[in-house]
Amino acid sequence: MNASALPVWPDKLFDTFKRAGIRQVGYVPDAGHARLIDRCRADPDMRDVVLTTEEEGVALAAGAWLGGERAALLMQSSGVGNCINMLSLPRTCRFPMLMLITMRGEWEEFNPWQEPMGSIVEPVLKLCEAEIYRARTPDEVEGLAERAVQQAFGDERIVALILSQELIGKKVWTK
């Protein structure tokens, strides 16, 4: 894919991170977040942290906040299931938890294993008292990201920006 064909919205997310002073980004590698991860890794002012499982990102966000920094957690919708118990930590301790979640199990999904968790991401996050924003088109991403950052760090809330599967694009099974 040439540079002019790359989606612009991951760059807008990165720019939002920079304006918000996010200095730590935790993630389990994900194709939907690949460009954003690459931008974070290349920035000498950001620390990218590869996680073995998504709930480690909740602890990363807690440590960042206690150390005077801001963090974001990038994950796929299946990773939300791994975080359910750990989300009691920011809920109880009232520290900011900013999550950017690429969806699976929706539009044009080829993998039936992604559908169960994909279908309950929003209700599960609401039960964890998260504020939820959903971007379906590239034009929505930057404004919703700004609002999510403000709510997470301004109000010390759990906030999820869901990036719909339509935004990410059709996943293709490759051998």
Sequence and secondary structure as in RCSB ss.txt:
>XXXX:A:sequence
MNASALPVWPDKLFDTFKRAGIRQVGYVPDAGHARLIDRCRADPDMRDVVLTTEEEGVALAAGAWLGGERAALLM
QSSGVGNCINMLSLPRTCRFPMLMLITMRGEWEEFNPWQEPMGSIVEPVLKLCEAEIYRARTPDEVEGLAERAVQ
QAFGDERIVALILSQELIGKKVWTK
>XXXX:A:secstr
  GGGS SHHHHHHHHHHHHTEEEEEE   GGGHHHHHHHHH TT EEEE SSTHHHHHHHHHHHHTT EEEEEE
EHHHHHHHTTTTHHHHHHT  EEEEEE  SSTT   GGGHHHHHHHHHHHHHTT EEEEE SHHHHHHHHHHHHI
IIIIHT EEEEEE HHHH       
